[in-house]
């Protein structure tokens, strides 16, 4: 990921006082990646929700674009 994205630029954006971000993992496969990148690598600067994979998607539809 570090070869594809400028983590320092992303970190700079996340550290701005006028920027806030929420990422909804939709209980899918993106959750562990989001946790690793945004919490561990970039310093837990965003709110992560529904980032624990669940094959039932917590009873929600797996495609949010119905």
N, C-alpha and C positions, 0 to 999 in steps of 0.2 A: 504494500500500500504506500509506503514511504517513497517508492520510486515513481509512483503515479500521481501523488498528491503532495502539495507543499504544506507539510504539517506545521511549519513555523508560521506561514501565512494564516492558516486556519486557527492556530493558537492565538495569533494576534487579533483576529476577528472575535473569537470567543472571550477574550480578555477585555474587550471594549465595554464600557459602562452602559452604552446605549444599545447593546445587542443582547437578546435573550433567545434561547432555542429550546424547544421540546421535541424529542424524537419518540414516536410511538412505534415500537417494534412489532405490534400486532400479534404478539405471541408466536412469531415465526422464526425462521432461521437467522434473521438479521440481528436478533437480540444479543447473542454472545459476541458478535463482531462489534456492535455498538458499544457494549460494555468495555471491551478490550481497548477500542480506539478512544472513545470519549472519556472514559473514567481513568483508565490506566495510563494511556499514552498522552492524552491532552489535558489531564488534570481535573476531571469531573466538573466541567464548566457548564454542562447542560442538564436538563431534566430528562431522564429516561423513564418511559412508562411501558408496561406490557412487553418487557424484554426477556422474559423467561419462556423459552419455546414450549409449546403445548400443542399436541396433535389435534386437540379439539378446539383450539383457538378460543378457549374459555367460553364456548357456546356462541361466539360471534361468527359472522360469515367471514371466511378467509380473504375475500376480495372486498375491500372497502369502497370500490367504485361501482356499486350496483346501480 
